[in-house]
Amino acid sequence: MTRRPGPLPAETLPLILEVEPGADYALLDSGSGRKLEQYGPYVIERPEGQAIWQPALQPAEWAKADAVFTGDTDEEGMGRWRFPREPLGETWPMKHDGIDYLGRFTSFRHVGVFPEQGSHWSHMEGLIRKAGRPVKVLNLFGYTGLASLIAARAGAEVTHVDASKKAIGWARENQQLARLADKPIRWICEDAMKFVEREERRGNRYDIILFDPPAYGRGPKGEVWQLFDDLPVMADICREILSPKPLAVVLTAYSIRASFFAIHALMRDTFAGMGGEVQSGELVIREKSAGRALSTSLFSRWVAG
Ligand SMILES: C[S@@+](CC[C@H](N)C(=O)[O-])C[C@H]1O[C@@H](n2cnc3c(N)ncnc32)[C@H](O)[C@@H]1O
């Protein structure tokens, strides 16, 4: 791969995008390597490596948790959760900005949603509504589909790709629950890299691309995703499969040993000659108890001028 020619897009950094405590989700407190969050009806306690400060709430408040991730077995499913008050089912009803979906206790400590992504979702929704024309959205590594549902509700035609059959099933369930079953969403269980390569060959194009890759992952046929090796190629192909009038490409990265300057430089180089702006920084969640910001991930997004 060679560096793309052309003037670099304008830049804004650092841009810190915050999620505030709300009625459906709130980071209640954090500290001592743990976080306490409200997810709809439940208070949930999970490990949080970055919370190196002390909790602001009293132990009695933490003791009110309905679910605690212990992670002390290798068991699949709910065995890694403890329910101090009463046994809970695997899923429960949640809402984000009017969209109904399911929270879910998973063996990976996750709960079926990454609330910090809310900042990207509202930005994307604004772009789709403002465009005033048919918009095609590609959601790579789409997990439980919240971004796909928000895009579809805003009127976009959506293609959602994830390697996990289970995650695709959960996303489809969310589509039903959100009463968006009649909206055009293609659900594709495939390796994200293979998928974008094929779209490039077929000439399929998108106006908005979201990609939220893990540091390491596997495709359904054992394909290996290694962020540091594969991200530059994927970013480059994402540029290739943009429509003639693209709106944005949004990258988020979790748990990687890099600064947002790294993905910022990659995105700016990748979108050289396209105009617009690359904005990069962190997605953070503002804590309700003491107002501290908990950083969750790095992001970099190209937005058309
Ligand atoms: C949880 S989401 C994104 C959140 C965040 N990036 C993280 O790592 O926790 C990651 C999604 O990527 C999917 N995934 C992992 N490897 C993949 C691959 N090679 N192709 C497509 N999807 C993949 C997983 O199934 C999962 O739903």
The ligand as a MOL file (V3000), in Angstrom:
LIG
                    3D

  0  0  0     0  0            999 V3000
M  V30 BEGIN CTAB
M  V30 COUNTS 27 29 0 0 0
M  V30 BEGIN ATOM
M  V30 1 C -18.5060 -5.9800 20.6780 0
M  V30 2 S -18.3280 -5.2580 19.1290 0 CHG=1
M  V30 3 C -17.4340 -3.9080 19.2030 0
M  V30 4 C -17.1100 -3.4140 20.6000 0
M  V30 5 C -15.6760 -3.2340 20.9170 0
M  V30 6 N -14.9230 -2.9160 19.7300 0
M  V30 7 C -15.0810 -4.4050 21.6740 0
M  V30 8 O -14.0890 -4.9800 21.2210 0
M  V30 9 O -15.5570 -4.7450 22.7280 0 CHG=-1
M  V30 10 C -17.2060 -6.3450 18.3650 0
M  V30 11 C -17.9900 -7.1770 17.3810 0
M  V30 12 O -17.1110 -7.5530 16.3470 0
M  V30 13 C -17.4640 -8.8530 15.9310 0
M  V30 14 N -16.3020 -9.4150 15.2220 0
M  V30 15 C -15.1430 -9.8500 15.7400 0
M  V30 16 N -14.3040 -10.2580 14.7470 0
M  V30 17 C -14.9580 -10.0490 13.5750 0
M  V30 18 C -14.6390 -10.2430 12.2050 0
M  V30 19 N -13.4780 -10.7650 11.8310 0
M  V30 20 N -15.5470 -9.8660 11.2760 0
M  V30 21 C -16.7480 -9.3490 11.6360 0
M  V30 22 N -17.1050 -9.1430 12.9180 0
M  V30 23 C -16.2410 -9.5030 13.8790 0
M  V30 24 C -17.8720 -9.5640 17.2020 0
M  V30 25 O -18.7290 -10.6570 16.9350 0
M  V30 26 C -18.5580 -8.4540 18.0020 0
M  V30 27 O -19.9480 -8.4660 17.8200 0
M  V30 END ATOM
M  V30 BEGIN BOND
M  V30 1 1 1 2
M  V30 2 1 2 3
M  V30 3 1 2 10
M  V30 4 1 3 4
M  V30 5 1 4 5
M  V30 6 1 5 6
M  V30 7 1 5 7
M  V30 8 2 7 8
M  V30 9 1 7 9
M  V30 10 1 10 11
M  V30 11 1 11 12
M  V30 12 1 11 26
M  V30 13 1 12 13
M  V30 14 1 13 14
M  V30 15 1 13 24
M  V30 16 1 14 15
M  V30 17 1 14 23
M  V30 18 2 15 16
M  V30 19 1 16 17
M  V30 20 1 17 18
M  V30 21 2 17 23
M  V30 22 1 18 19
M  V30 23 2 18 20
M  V30 24 1 20 21
M  V30 25 2 21 22
M  V30 26 1 22 23
M  V30 27 1 24 25
M  V30 28 1 24 26
M  V30 29 1 26 27
M  V30 END BOND
M  V30 END CTAB
M  END
